[in-house]
Amino acid sequence: MKRIITFMAACAVATPLFAQNAAAVVNGQEIPNAQVEEFVKMMTEQGAPDTPKLREQVREELINRTVMVQAAENAGIARKPDVQTELELARQSVLIRGLFNDFLAKHPISDDQLNAEYEKIKASSQQEEYRAHHILVKEEDEAKAVIDRLKKGETFEAVAKEASLDPGSGANGGDLGWASADTYVQPFSEALTKLKKGETTQAPVQSSFGWHVIRLDDTRQAEFPPLEQVKPQLEEMLRQQALAKYQEDLRKAAKVQ
């Protein structure tokens, strides 16, 4: 009897030592604390706060998963051909993701690369912006009458406030502010870009909204966002390009029969 009590006492001491690095032990199988930490890390990266409640939820989820996996293994599920195929595909995905992460860690995007790509995109994205006024009316004859009034000396702003149907710009004398030509519908943008500074269309311009009389006030180069504003997107784009090149190089080096 004394030996049995001694053995049970030893087990009571040994079990915590056995499981001290485990979040739980399910049917003799440990769930490592490291697994909990990795799961918590994934959750917090998605915006969840690291709280005791979250950690307990993660622990419960891992226990449930372990119970289900053990049941599947005991039922021989892992030996089914379709399951083996899925497991292999999952294994490949994990390895590929690890390979890509390792490559990116060893080949970080440098500031020089970011600056060069930024300047390249900036140079190819030079676009003009137009400051314009317009008067929108329903019928072509009304637009022609507006043009006649302007020719007789009435100010564009005054006629726009009186006659324009555009609820946005009409009250402001037809002022559209600064915008790129592609902001507008095609007939409008085509007429706008043909004007010189200070010119007004001499014939009404029809669009799906009605008939326009347009005046071009000024042009300027579009403002390009500063590097710091677009840096995260630019860095991600360069990473994806680097990964695509890496994958292409691996494929070229592979012997495929």
VENMOJO-V604335 format. One record per run of one state. SS is the DSSP state (H for helix, E for strand, C for the rest). FROM is the first residue (numbers start at 1). TO is the last residue. Records with the same first field share a line. If there is no record, write none. Layout:
# VENMOJO-V604335
SS: FROM-TO ; FROM-TO
This chain:
# VENMOJO-V604335
C: 1-1 ; 20-21 ; 27-28 ; 46-51 ; 75-76 ; 80-80 ; 107-110 ; 125-127 ; 138-139 ; 152-155 ; 164-169 ; 173-174 ; 184-185 ; 195-199 ; 201-204 ; 208-209 ; 222-226 ; 254-257
H: 2-19 ; 33-45 ; 52-74 ; 77-79 ; 81-106 ; 111-124 ; 140-151 ; 156-163 ; 170-172 ; 181-183 ; 186-194 ; 227-253
E: 22-26 ; 29-32 ; 128-137 ; 175-180 ; 200-200 ; 205-207 ; 210-221
